[in-house]
C-alpha cells in the first residue's frame, strides 16, 4: 500500500466519507506498515489536540511586551486560521506524496504555535504575567505521573506579590483530563515525549524511546522464583505427576531480551515453555481420542551415562472450515502504561489479524478497561469487519488499571452470548499491571477460577517490557483454562492468532494430567526438566476436582525426563541423605528390593476431560529402553534437547552437565529438519546472539 497516498492520511484523521472510508479500512487492515502509519498519525494528532485544546481553554495570560503575536495566535481567530492552513496542506497531494515526513513536521510545528505560551515557557524557563506574577516551568524532566504511563510537567507557581486592585490571581496547575476507558480523550498534561516532539518532530519509536528509558528506572517487571526440579530416587519416589503446559510466553519474552542486547533474568526462563514454543512431527490420534501419546528414549547428550526420555502429545487437527462458531470477547487494557508502540498499538494490530479470519458464524465484543471498564463494541458478527475494525481503531491509552472490573464485564458479555458446543473465550491483552480495584494476585486468581466455571475459556496475551507482570498473567491463564503467550512482535501475533488460530482458540481436552511411574529395577533416579510451576501431588492425578492444563486443536506438548539408569556411574540422587526409618509404618517397601522384574523403564498415564465434561478418562502407555544413541535419535528429539539445554545454560542450571552454546548449536542444526515456518532457524540465530552476549 502507498503510504504517500493523501487518502491514507485523511483516513487516519477520520476525514473520509463512505464508501472511501470503508475501502481504506479494508486496505489498512491488510498492511501492517499502513496500520503502523495510521496509529502514528492518530496517536500524535490526538495527543496534540488534547494538549492544545486544554491550553486554549485557559484564561489567556497577559504577556510582556513583544509577546503579543504569540498571544494573537492563541485566540479563536488564530484557531480558525490554523484550521484553514491545515486543510490546505492536507489537500495538497504533491505535498504529501513528495515530503510526507516534512509535512508531518510542519503540521506539528503549526500546532505547536497554538500552545506558544507553554512551549515558550519550556524553552525559555518562565513567562511574565500581569503585575509581575511569575509562572516558572521546570526544565524537561521525567516524573512518575498521576496518570499511569505518562510523564507530566507540573507548573511551579510562585506566590504573588502584595495584592492590588488590578492584580489577577496566579495561574494554578490544572488537573489532567484522563481518557475515558481509552476511547474518548487522552490526558492533557504536557508529556515528556510530547515536548520532545514539539522541539523536533520524530517518529513514534523515537518519541517513546525516552519514555521507555525513563520508565526503566522504575522497572516493576515481576517473575516468580523457579526452584528447579531435582533428581529423585526412583525407589522412594516412583511417581512423578504434573499438569501439561501449552504456554509459550517465556520463549518470546527471552527472545525479546536477547534481541535487545541482554540476557534474560533466570526466573524469566521456563524451559517447558521454550520447548513447547515449537511444534513437533508427532502423528495424529487414530483411536478416536482427542490426542495421541508418543514415547521415545535416547542417550542424554549433556550427560552420556544418563538417558533422555521424551513424552509427546499431539492434538487432533481441526480444519478451519470445520471449526465451530466462536463467541469471542477482546478484553483490552487501555491504561496509560499501554501507550508505547509495543503495547496497545501492537495489540490493535494483532486483533486486526484475528478479525480478518473470522466469519459470519463468529461473534466479537470488545471490552476495555483503564480506571474502569467500558464496552467499546457490543457482540458483533464476524462479517461486520468494518465495524469491528473501526472500534479497534478508536482505542486510545490513558488512565490507571482496574483489570478486575474489566474481567467481570468481559465474562458477563461472553456469558450473555454463550454458544453451546462452540468456542467461548475471553482474550485478555495487557502488561498485567492491575493497580486499581482488585489488585491482589490471589484475589484476581480466585476471580478467574470462579469465572472459569462458566465454560468460558481464557487466552492471555502479554505485552510490554519494564512493567510486565509475567507472574500474574501466567497464573490467570492457568486458572482460566487457557494459554499465555507474549507478543514481542507482529510476527508473533500472527503465529499465535493466525497460524495457530485453532490451537489457541479451540480446546479439545481440558485438565490434562500426566503421571509417570518409574520402574526402580531399571531406573535409579530421574528429573523432570521444567514444569516446576505445574507439579502436582500424586494424589491429584485421580482427583477430578484438581485443575490442570488444556490442549488445543493440532497443538503438540512435549516433556523431557533425564533418567539415571541402574548401574550408572553418576547418580545425583545418591548424594541426598535418606530419611530416618519410620516407626509406625508396617507396609513400607524394602529400600533394597525392586518391586518388579519387568523390562519396562516406565509407564505413562494420562487423564483428561472433554471440554464440556466433568469426568476424566484414562490413557496408559509403557516404554522399554532399547539403548538408542542420541546420534541416531529422531530430529525432533535432538531439537527439543537443544532447546532444553539452551534454557538450562541461560538459567546457569546445576543440571546443565557438559552442555555448551556450541553443543546446542550442533544439536539444533541436526534437529532443524524441514523447518517450514523458519522458527527453528530463528532459534539457531538466537543461540548465536546469546553466545555473543555471554562472551561480551
C-alpha positions as CSV (number, residue, x, y, z in Angstrom):
1,X,0.0,0.0,0.0
2,X,1.3,3.5,-0.9
3,X,1.9,5.4,2.4
4,X,2.2,8.6,0.4
5,X,-1.5,8.4,-0.6
6,X,-3.2,11.6,0.8
7,X,-6.3,9.5,1.4
8,X,-4.4,7.4,3.9
9,X,-3.6,10.5,6.0
10,X,-7.2,11.6,5.6
11,X,-8.4,8.2,6.8
12,X,-6.1,8.5,9.8
13,X,-7.6,11.9,10.7
14,X,-11.2,10.5,10.1
15,X,-11.9,12.9,7.2
16,X,-13.1,10.4,4.6
17,X,-16.7,9.8,3.7
18,X,-18.3,6.5,3.0
19,X,-17.6,4.4,0.9
20,X,-14.0,5.7,0.7
21,X,-13.5,5.1,4.5
22,X,-14.7,1.5,4.3
23,X,-12.4,0.7,1.3
24,X,-9.5,2.3,3.1
25,X,-10.3,0.4,6.3
26,X,-10.0,-2.9,4.5
27,X,-6.8,-1.8,2.8
28,X,-5.2,-0.7,6.0
29,X,-6.2,-4.0,7.7
30,X,-4.2,-5.9,5.1
31,X,-1.0,-3.8,5.6
32,X,1.0,-3.9,8.8
33,X,3.0,-0.9,7.6
34,X,-0.1,1.1,6.9
35,X,-1.5,0.2,10.3
36,X,1.6,1.5,12.0
37,X,1.4,4.7,10.0
38,X,-2.3,5.2,10.9
39,X,-1.5,4.6,14.5
40,X,1.4,7.1,14.4
41,X,-0.7,9.8,12.9
42,X,-3.7,9.2,15.2
43,X,-1.6,8.9,18.3
44,X,0.3,12.1,17.7
45,X,-2.7,14.1,16.5
46,X,-4.9,13.0,19.4
47,X,-2.3,13.9,22.0
48,X,-1.5,17.2,20.4
49,X,-5.2,18.3,20.0
50,X,-6.0,17.4,23.6
51,X,-2.9,19.3,24.9
52,X,-3.6,22.4,22.9
53,X,-7.3,22.4,23.5
54,X,-6.7,22.4,27.2
55,X,-4.2,25.3,26.9
56,X,-6.6,27.4,24.7
57,X,-9.5,27.0,27.2
58,X,-7.5,28.6,29.9
59,X,-7.8,32.3,30.5
60,X,-5.3,33.9,28.1
61,X,-2.4,35.4,30.1
62,X,-1.3,38.9,29.6
63,X,2.2,38.6,28.2
64,X,5.0,41.1,28.5
65,X,5.9,43.4,25.6
66,X,7.0,41.6,22.5
67,X,4.8,38.6,23.0
68,X,1.6,40.0,21.5
69,X,2.0,38.0,18.3
70,X,2.1,34.7,20.2
71,X,-1.0,35.7,22.1
72,X,-2.9,36.6,19.0
73,X,-2.3,33.2,17.5
74,X,-3.7,31.6,20.7
75,X,-7.1,33.4,20.2
76,X,-10.1,31.7,18.5
77,X,-9.4,33.6,15.2
78,X,-5.9,32.0,15.3
79,X,-7.5,28.6,15.6
80,X,-9.7,29.3,12.6
81,X,-6.7,30.4,10.5
82,X,-4.8,27.3,11.7
83,X,-7.7,25.0,10.6
84,X,-7.7,26.6,7.2
85,X,-4.0,26.2,6.9
86,X,-4.1,22.5,7.9
87,X,-6.9,21.9,5.4
88,X,-4.8,23.4,2.6
89,X,-1.9,21.3,3.5
90,X,-4.0,18.2,3.6
91,X,-5.5,18.8,0.2
92,X,-2.1,19.3,-1.5
93,X,-1.3,15.9,-3.0
94,X,2.2,17.0,-4.1
95,X,3.0,18.0,-0.5
96,X,2.0,14.6,0.9
97,X,3.5,12.5,-1.9
98,X,6.9,14.2,-2.0
99,X,7.6,15.2,1.5
100,X,5.4,13.3,4.0
101,X,8.0,13.4,6.8
102,X,8.4,17.2,6.3
103,X,4.6,17.5,6.1
104,X,4.2,15.9,9.5
105,X,6.9,18.1,10.9
106,X,5.1,21.2,9.5
107,X,1.8,20.2,11.0
108,X,3.3,19.6,14.4
109,X,5.1,22.9,14.2
110,X,1.9,24.8,13.3
111,X,0.0,23.1,16.1
112,X,2.9,24.0,18.5
113,X,2.3,27.7,17.7
114,X,-1.2,27.4,19.2
115,X,0.4,26.4,22.5
116,X,3.1,29.0,22.2
117,X,2.8,30.1,25.8
118,X,3.5,26.6,27.0
119,X,6.2,25.8,24.5
120,X,7.8,29.3,25.0
121,X,7.8,28.5,28.8
122,X,9.5,25.2,28.3
123,X,12.2,26.7,26.0
124,X,12.9,29.9,28.0
125,X,12.1,28.8,31.5
126,X,9.4,31.3,32.6
127,X,6.6,33.6,31.4
128,X,5.9,37.1,32.8
129,X,2.3,37.7,33.7
130,X,0.4,40.8,34.8
131,X,1.6,42.6,37.9
132,X,4.8,40.6,38.0
133,X,3.2,37.2,38.6
134,X,5.7,34.6,37.6
135,X,4.8,31.1,36.5
136,X,8.0,29.0,36.4
137,X,8.1,25.8,34.5
138,X,11.0,23.4,35.2
139,X,13.3,22.0,32.6
140,X,12.1,18.9,30.8
141,X,12.4,16.0,33.2
142,X,10.6,12.8,34.0
143,X,8.3,12.4,36.9
144,X,6.1,9.4,37.8
145,X,2.7,10.7,36.8
146,X,-0.7,10.5,38.5
147,X,-1.9,9.0,35.2
148,X,-0.2,5.7,34.7
149,X,2.3,5.6,31.9
150,X,2.7,9.4,31.4
151,X,5.3,11.9,32.3
152,X,3.6,15.2,33.4
153,X,5.0,18.7,33.6
154,X,3.6,20.2,36.8
155,X,3.9,24.0,37.0
156,X,5.7,25.6,39.9
157,X,3.7,28.7,40.8
158,X,5.5,31.4,42.7
159,X,3.5,33.2,45.4
160,X,2.1,36.5,44.1
161,X,3.3,39.9,45.4
162,X,1.1,42.1,47.6
163,X,-2.3,42.3,46.0
164,X,-3.6,45.4,44.4
165,X,-6.9,46.2,43.0
166,X,-5.7,45.3,39.5
167,X,-4.0,42.1,40.4
168,X,-5.1,38.9,38.9
169,X,-4.9,35.6,40.7
170,X,-1.9,33.4,39.8
171,X,-2.3,30.6,37.4
172,X,-2.7,27.2,39.0
173,X,-1.7,23.9,37.6
174,X,-4.7,22.2,36.2
175,X,-5.5,18.5,36.9
176,X,-5.0,16.4,33.7
177,X,-8.1,15.3,31.9
178,X,-7.9,11.5,31.7
179,X,-9.1,9.2,29.0
180,X,-12.5,7.7,29.4
181,X,-11.7,4.0,29.2
182,X,-9.3,4.6,26.4
183,X,-12.0,5.6,23.9
184,X,-12.7,9.3,24.3
185,X,-9.6,11.5,25.1
186,X,-6.0,11.5,26.1
187,X,-4.6,13.2,29.1
188,X,-3.9,16.9,28.8
189,X,-0.6,17.0,30.7
190,X,2.3,18.3,28.7
191,X,4.1,14.9,28.4
192,X,7.8,14.4,28.2
193,X,7.7,12.7,24.8
194,X,5.3,15.4,23.5
195,X,7.6,18.2,24.4
196,X,10.4,16.5,22.7
197,X,8.2,16.1,19.6
198,X,7.4,19.8,19.6
199,X,11.1,20.7,19.7
200,X,11.9,18.5,16.7
201,X,9.4,16.1,15.1
202,X,10.4,12.5,15.4
203,X,9.0,9.1,14.7
204,X,6.8,7.4,17.4
205,X,9.6,4.9,18.0
206,X,11.9,7.8,18.9
207,X,9.2,9.7,20.8
208,X,8.6,6.8,23.1
209,X,12.3,5.9,23.5
210,X,12.8,8.4,26.3
211,X,9.7,7.2,28.0
212,X,11.0,3.6,27.9
213,X,14.4,4.8,29.1
214,X,12.9,6.8,32.0
215,X,10.5,4.1,32.9
216,X,13.2,1.5,33.0
217,X,14.5,3.3,36.1
218,X,11.2,2.2,37.8
219,X,11.1,-1.3,36.3
220,X,8.4,-3.2,38.0
221,X,8.5,-6.4,36.0
222,X,7.9,-9.5,38.2
223,X,8.7,-13.1,37.6
224,X,8.1,-15.9,40.1
225,X,11.1,-17.6,41.6
226,X,11.8,-21.0,40.0
227,X,13.4,-23.8,42.0
228,X,14.5,-26.4,39.5
229,X,13.2,-29.9,39.8
230,X,15.9,-32.1,41.5
231,X,16.8,-35.7,40.8
232,X,14.6,-38.1,42.8
233,X,15.3,-41.6,43.9
234,X,13.0,-44.0,41.9
235,X,12.6,-46.4,44.8
236,X,11.3,-43.9,47.3
237,X,9.7,-41.6,44.7
238,X,8.5,-43.8,41.9
239,X,5.7,-41.4,40.8
240,X,6.1,-38.1,39.0
241,X,2.9,-36.1,38.5
242,X,2.4,-32.8,36.6
243,X,0.0,-30.8,34.5
244,X,0.6,-30.2,30.9
245,X,1.6,-26.7,29.8
246,X,0.9,-25.2,26.4
247,X,2.1,-21.6,27.3
248,X,4.8,-20.2,25.1
249,X,5.3,-16.8,26.7
250,X,8.8,-17.5,28.1
251,X,10.4,-18.1,24.8
252,X,9.2,-15.0,23.0
253,X,10.0,-12.9,26.1
254,X,13.6,-14.1,26.4
255,X,13.9,-13.7,22.7
256,X,13.0,-10.0,23.3
257,X,15.7,-9.7,25.9
258,X,18.4,-11.3,23.7
259,X,17.4,-9.3,20.6
260,X,17.7,-6.1,22.5
261,X,21.2,-6.9,23.8
262,X,20.8,-8.5,27.2
263,X,20.4,-12.0,28.7
264,X,17.1,-12.7,30.4
265,X,16.7,-13.0,34.2
266,X,16.9,-16.6,35.3
267,X,13.3,-16.7,36.5
268,X,12.1,-15.5,33.1
269,X,13.4,-18.8,31.6
270,X,10.8,-21.6,31.8
271,X,12.3,-24.5,29.9
272,X,9.0,-26.3,29.2
273,X,7.6,-23.1,27.5
274,X,10.7,-22.9,25.4
275,X,10.3,-26.5,24.3
276,X,6.6,-26.1,23.6
277,X,7.0,-23.0,21.6
278,X,7.9,-25.3,18.7
279,X,5.8,-27.9,17.0
280,X,7.0,-31.4,16.5
281,X,6.1,-34.1,13.9
282,X,4.0,-36.4,16.1
283,X,1.3,-38.4,14.3
284,X,-2.3,-37.6,15.0
285,X,-4.6,-39.8,17.1
286,X,-6.2,-42.7,15.2
287,X,-8.3,-44.2,18.1
288,X,-10.9,-41.6,18.4
289,X,-9.2,-39.9,21.3
290,X,-8.5,-36.1,21.3
291,X,-4.7,-36.6,21.3
292,X,-2.1,-39.3,20.6
293,X,0.8,-40.2,23.0
294,X,4.3,-40.8,21.8
295,X,7.3,-42.0,23.8
296,X,11.0,-42.5,22.9
297,X,14.3,-42.8,24.6
298,X,17.9,-42.0,23.7
299,X,21.2,-41.2,25.4
300,X,21.3,-37.8,27.1
301,X,23.7,-35.6,25.1
302,X,24.9,-33.4,28.1
303,X,25.5,-36.4,30.3
304,X,26.1,-39.5,28.2
305,X,25.7,-42.0,31.0
306,X,22.1,-40.9,31.5
307,X,19.1,-41.4,29.3
308,X,16.7,-38.8,27.8
309,X,13.0,-39.7,27.7
310,X,10.6,-37.8,25.6
311,X,6.8,-37.8,26.1
312,X,5.0,-36.2,23.2
313,X,1.3,-35.4,22.8
314,X,-0.4,-34.5,19.5
315,X,-3.9,-33.0,19.5
316,X,-6.2,-33.8,16.7
317,X,-6.3,-31.3,13.9
318,X,-9.5,-29.4,13.1
319,X,-9.8,-27.8,9.7
320,X,-10.6,-24.1,9.7
321,X,-13.9,-24.6,7.9
322,X,-14.8,-27.3,10.4
323,X,-14.2,-25.1,13.4
324,X,-17.4,-24.4,15.4
325,X,-18.8,-20.9,15.8
326,X,-16.9,-18.6,18.1
327,X,-18.0,-16.2,20.8
328,X,-15.0,-14.0,21.5
329,X,-14.6,-11.1,23.8
330,X,-11.5,-9.0,23.4
331,X,-10.6,-7.7,26.9
332,X,-8.1,-4.9,26.2
333,X,-6.0,-3.0,28.7
334,X,-6.1,0.7,27.6
335,X,-4.5,2.2,30.7
336,X,-1.7,4.7,30.5
337,X,1.1,2.1,30.7
338,X,-0.2,0.7,27.4
339,X,0.6,3.8,25.4
340,X,4.1,2.8,23.9
341,X,4.1,1.3,20.4
342,X,4.9,-2.2,21.6
343,X,1.8,-2.3,23.8
344,X,-1.7,-1.1,22.8
345,X,-0.7,-0.3,19.1
346,X,0.7,-3.8,18.8
347,X,-2.4,-5.3,20.4
348,X,-4.6,-3.5,18.0
349,X,-2.6,-4.8,15.0
350,X,-2.8,-8.3,16.5
351,X,-6.6,-8.1,16.9
352,X,-6.9,-6.9,13.3
353,X,-5.2,-10.1,12.1
354,X,-7.6,-12.3,14.1
355,X,-10.7,-10.3,13.0
356,X,-9.8,-10.9,9.3
357,X,-10.0,-14.6,9.9
358,X,-13.5,-14.6,11.4
359,X,-16.7,-15.4,9.6
360,X,-20.4,-14.7,9.9
361,X,-20.6,-17.6,12.3
362,X,-18.3,-15.9,14.8
363,X,-19.1,-13.1,17.2
364,X,-16.7,-10.5,18.7
365,X,-17.2,-8.0,21.5
366,X,-14.6,-5.5,22.7
367,X,-14.3,-4.7,26.4
368,X,-11.7,-2.1,27.5
369,X,-10.5,-1.1,31.0
370,X,-8.4,1.6,32.5
371,X,-9.7,3.3,35.6
372,X,-12.9,1.4,35.0
373,X,-14.4,-0.9,32.4
374,X,-16.2,0.0,29.2
375,X,-17.9,-1.7,26.3
376,X,-16.3,-0.4,23.2
377,X,-18.2,-2.8,20.9
378,X,-21.2,-5.0,21.7
379,X,-21.1,-8.6,20.5
380,X,-21.0,-8.3,16.7
381,X,-20.9,-10.9,14.0
382,X,-17.6,-11.5,12.2
383,X,-19.0,-10.4,8.8
384,X,-19.2,-6.8,10.1
385,X,-15.5,-6.4,9.9
386,X,-15.5,-2.7,9.2
387,X,-17.5,-2.0,12.4
388,X,-15.1,-4.2,14.4
389,X,-12.0,-2.7,12.9
390,X,-13.3,0.8,13.4
391,X,-13.9,0.1,17.1
392,X,-10.3,-1.1,17.4
393,X,-9.0,2.0,15.6
394,X,-10.7,4.3,18.1
395,X,-9.0,2.8,21.2
396,X,-6.5,5.1,23.0
397,X,-4.4,4.6,26.1
398,X,-4.7,6.6,29.3
399,X,-5.5,6.2,33.0
400,X,-5.0,3.6,35.7
401,X,-5.6,-0.1,35.5
402,X,-8.8,-1.7,37.0
403,X,-8.4,-5.1,35.5
404,X,-10.8,-6.9,37.8
405,X,-13.8,-4.9,36.7
406,X,-12.8,-5.5,33.1
407,X,-12.7,-9.2,33.7
408,X,-16.1,-9.1,35.3
409,X,-17.7,-7.3,32.4
410,X,-15.9,-9.4,29.7
411,X,-17.1,-12.7,31.2
412,X,-20.6,-11.3,31.6
413,X,-20.6,-10.4,27.9
414,X,-19.3,-13.8,27.0
415,X,-22.0,-15.5,29.1
416,X,-24.7,-13.4,27.6
417,X,-23.7,-14.6,24.1
418,X,-22.7,-18.1,25.0
419,X,-22.6,-20.6,22.1
420,X,-23.3,-24.2,23.3
421,X,-20.8,-26.5,21.6
422,X,-18.9,-23.5,20.2
423,X,-15.8,-21.6,21.1
424,X,-16.4,-19.3,24.1
425,X,-13.3,-17.4,25.0
426,X,-12.1,-14.1,26.5
427,X,-8.8,-12.9,25.0
428,X,-7.1,-10.6,27.6
429,X,-4.3,-8.4,26.2
430,X,-2.3,-6.5,28.9
431,X,1.0,-5.8,30.5
432,X,-0.6,-7.3,33.7
433,X,-0.2,-4.2,35.9
434,X,-3.5,-4.3,37.8
435,X,-3.2,-1.3,40.1
436,X,-6.8,-0.2,40.9
437,X,-9.7,-2.2,42.3
438,X,-8.8,-5.8,43.0
439,X,-5.0,-5.7,42.7
440,X,-4.0,-8.6,44.9
441,X,-2.8,-11.5,42.8
442,X,-4.6,-14.1,45.0
443,X,-7.9,-12.3,44.7
444,X,-7.5,-12.0,40.9
445,X,-6.8,-15.7,40.6
446,X,-9.8,-16.6,42.7
447,X,-11.9,-14.3,40.5
448,X,-10.7,-16.1,37.3
449,X,-11.2,-19.5,38.9
450,X,-14.8,-18.6,39.6
451,X,-15.4,-17.3,36.1
452,X,-13.8,-20.4,34.5
453,X,-16.7,-22.5,35.8
454,X,-19.0,-20.7,33.3
455,X,-17.5,-22.7,30.5
456,X,-15.7,-19.6,29.0
457,X,-12.0,-20.2,28.4
458,X,-9.3,-17.6,28.7
459,X,-6.3,-16.6,26.5
460,X,-3.8,-14.1,27.8
461,X,-1.6,-12.0,25.5
462,X,1.2,-10.3,27.4
463,X,3.0,-7.1,26.0
464,X,5.5,-4.6,27.3
465,X,8.9,-4.5,28.8
466,X,9.5,-2.6,32.0
467,X,6.1,-3.2,33.5
468,X,5.4,-6.8,32.6
469,X,3.6,-8.7,35.4
470,X,4.6,-12.1,34.0
471,X,3.8,-14.0,37.2
472,X,0.2,-12.7,37.4
473,X,-0.6,-13.4,33.7
474,X,0.8,-16.9,33.9
475,X,-1.4,-17.8,36.8
476,X,-4.5,-16.1,35.3
477,X,-4.2,-18.2,32.1
478,X,-3.6,-21.3,34.2
479,X,-6.7,-20.9,36.4
480,X,-8.8,-19.6,33.5
481,X,-8.5,-22.8,31.5
482,X,-6.4,-21.1,28.9
483,X,-3.0,-20.3,27.5
484,X,-0.4,-17.5,27.8
485,X,1.6,-16.0,25.0
486,X,3.9,-13.0,25.0
487,X,3.8,-10.7,21.9
488,X,7.2,-9.3,21.2
489,X,6.4,-8.5,17.5
490,X,3.6,-8.5,15.0
491,X,5.1,-11.8,13.6
492,X,4.5,-13.4,17.0
493,X,0.9,-12.1,17.0
494,X,0.5,-13.7,13.5
495,X,1.8,-17.0,14.8
496,X,-0.5,-17.1,17.8
497,X,-3.7,-15.7,16.3
498,X,-3.5,-16.7,12.7
499,X,-1.1,-19.6,12.0
500,X,-2.1,-21.4,15.3
501,X,-5.6,-20.0,15.5
502,X,-7.4,-23.3,16.2
503,X,-4.7,-24.3,18.7
504,X,-5.1,-21.0,20.5
505,X,-8.9,-20.8,20.4
506,X,-10.3,-24.4,20.2
507,X,-9.8,-26.5,23.3
508,X,-10.1,-30.3,22.6
509,X,-9.2,-31.6,26.1
510,X,-9.0,-29.9,29.5
511,X,-7.5,-30.8,32.8
512,X,-4.8,-32.9,31.2
513,X,-2.5,-34.5,33.8
514,X,0.5,-36.8,33.3
515,X,1.7,-39.3,35.9
516,X,4.8,-41.3,35.2
517,X,5.7,-44.4,37.2
518,X,9.4,-45.4,37.1
519,X,10.5,-49.0,37.4
520,X,13.1,-49.0,40.2
521,X,14.6,-52.2,38.7
522,X,15.6,-50.2,35.7
523,X,15.8,-46.6,36.9
524,X,17.9,-45.3,39.8
525,X,16.7,-41.7,39.7
526,X,15.1,-39.2,37.4
527,X,14.5,-35.5,36.9
528,X,11.6,-33.7,35.0
529,X,13.1,-30.9,33.0
530,X,11.0,-27.8,33.5
531,X,7.3,-27.8,34.6
532,X,8.3,-26.6,38.1
533,X,5.1,-24.5,38.3
534,X,2.9,-27.4,37.1
535,X,3.9,-30.1,39.6
536,X,1.0,-32.0,41.2
537,X,0.8,-34.3,44.2
538,X,0.5,-38.0,43.3
539,X,-3.0,-38.0,44.9
540,X,-4.1,-35.2,42.5
541,X,-3.9,-37.4,39.4
542,X,-7.1,-39.3,40.1
543,X,-8.9,-36.3,41.7
544,X,-11.1,-34.7,39.1
545,X,-11.6,-31.7,41.2
546,X,-7.9,-30.6,40.7
547,X,-7.4,-28.2,37.8
548,X,-4.8,-28.9,35.1
549,X,-3.8,-27.7,31.7
550,X,-5.7,-27.6,28.4
551,X,-4.6,-28.7,24.9
552,X,-5.8,-27.0,21.7
553,X,-6.6,-28.4,18.3
554,X,-3.5,-29.6,16.5
555,X,-1.2,-28.5,19.3
556,X,1.8,-30.6,20.4
557,X,3.0,-30.9,24.0
558,X,6.5,-32.2,24.9
559,X,8.0,-33.2,28.2
560,X,11.6,-34.4,28.8
561,X,12.9,-36.5,31.7
562,X,16.6,-37.1,32.4
563,X,16.9,-40.6,33.7
564,X,19.7,-42.3,35.6
565,X,19.7,-46.0,34.8
566,X,20.5,-48.5,37.5
567,X,24.3,-49.1,37.5
568,X,25.2,-45.7,36.0
569,X,28.5,-44.2,37.3
570,X,26.9,-41.0,38.4
571,X,23.6,-40.8,40.3
572,X,22.9,-37.3,41.7
573,X,20.1,-38.6,43.9
574,X,22.6,-40.9,45.7
575,X,24.1,-37.9,47.5
576,X,20.8,-36.9,49.1
577,X,20.8,-38.2,52.7
578,X,18.0,-40.8,53.3
579,X,15.1,-40.1,55.7
580,X,15.2,-41.8,59.1
581,X,13.4,-45.2,59.4
582,X,9.7,-44.9,60.0
583,X,8.4,-46.1,63.4
584,X,4.7,-46.6,62.7
585,X,4.5,-47.9,59.2
586,X,4.4,-51.6,58.7
587,X,3.9,-51.7,54.9
588,X,7.0,-49.8,53.9
589,X,8.7,-51.4,50.9
590,X,12.2,-52.6,51.3
591,X,14.7,-49.9,50.2
592,X,16.9,-52.6,48.6
593,X,14.4,-54.9,46.8
594,X,12.9,-53.8,43.5
595,X,9.2,-54.5,43.3
596,X,9.2,-55.8,39.7
597,X,11.3,-57.6,37.2
598,X,9.6,-56.0,34.2
599,X,11.8,-54.8,31.4
600,X,9.8,-51.6,31.0
601,X,11.6,-48.5,32.0
602,X,8.4,-46.6,32.9
603,X,4.7,-46.3,32.4
604,X,3.0,-43.1,31.4
605,X,-0.6,-42.5,32.4
606,X,-2.7,-39.5,31.3
607,X,-6.0,-38.2,32.4
608,X,-8.1,-35.7,30.6
609,X,-11.7,-34.3,30.4
610,X,-13.7,-33.3,27.3
611,X,-14.0,-29.5,27.0
612,X,-17.6,-29.6,28.4
613,X,-17.1,-32.7,30.7
614,X,-16.5,-33.2,34.4
615,X,-15.3,-36.8,34.5
616,X,-11.8,-37.7,33.3
617,X,-10.7,-40.5,31.0
618,X,-7.5,-42.5,31.4
619,X,-4.8,-43.3,28.8
620,X,-1.8,-45.6,29.6
621,X,1.4,-46.4,27.7
622,X,4.6,-48.2,28.7
623,X,8.1,-47.8,27.2
624,X,11.2,-50.0,27.2
625,X,14.7,-48.6,26.7
626,X,16.2,-50.1,23.6
627,X,19.5,-48.5,24.3
628,X,19.3,-46.0,21.4
629,X,22.1,-43.4,20.9
630,X,21.4,-39.7,20.7
631,X,23.2,-39.5,17.3
632,X,20.6,-41.8,15.8
633,X,17.6,-40.1,17.6
634,X,14.7,-38.5,15.7
635,X,15.4,-35.0,14.6
636,X,12.6,-33.7,16.8
637,X,14.2,-35.2,19.9
638,X,17.5,-33.6,19.0
639,X,15.9,-30.2,18.6
640,X,13.9,-30.5,21.8
641,X,17.1,-31.5,23.6
642,X,18.9,-28.4,22.2
643,X,16.2,-26.1,23.4
644,X,16.2,-27.7,26.8
645,X,19.9,-27.3,27.2
646,X,19.8,-23.7,26.0
647,X,17.3,-23.0,28.7
648,X,19.5,-24.6,31.3
649,X,22.5,-22.6,30.2
650,X,20.6,-19.4,30.4
651,X,19.5,-20.3,33.9
652,X,23.1,-21.4,34.7
653,X,21.4,-24.6,36.0
654,X,23.4,-27.0,38.1
655,X,21.9,-29.7,35.9
656,X,23.2,-28.4,32.6
657,X,26.0,-31.0,32.6
658,X,28.6,-30.8,29.8
659,X,26.4,-28.7,27.5
660,X,27.7,-25.5,25.8
661,X,26.4,-23.0,23.4
662,X,28.4,-24.7,20.7
663,X,26.9,-28.1,21.5
664,X,23.4,-26.5,21.5
665,X,24.0,-25.1,18.0
666,X,25.2,-28.5,16.8
667,X,22.2,-30.4,18.1
668,X,19.8,-27.7,16.8
669,X,21.3,-27.9,13.4
670,X,21.0,-31.7,13.3
671,X,17.4,-31.3,14.6
672,X,16.4,-28.4,12.3
673,X,14.5,-30.7,9.8
674,X,12.4,-29.1,7.1
675,X,11.6,-26.1,9.3
676,X,8.7,-24.9,7.0
677,X,7.9,-21.9,9.4
678,X,11.5,-20.8,9.9
679,X,11.1,-20.9,13.7
680,X,14.0,-23.4,14.2
681,X,16.3,-21.3,12.1
682,X,15.3,-18.3,14.3
683,X,16.2,-20.3,17.4
684,X,19.7,-21.1,16.0
685,X,20.2,-17.4,15.3
686,X,19.0,-16.6,18.9
687,X,21.6,-19.0,20.4
688,X,24.4,-17.3,18.4
689,X,23.3,-13.9,19.8
690,X,23.2,-15.3,23.3
691,X,26.6,-16.8,22.9
692,X,28.0,-13.4,21.8
693,X,26.3,-11.7,24.7
694,X,27.8,-14.2,27.1
695,X,31.3,-13.7,25.7
696,X,30.9,-9.9,25.8
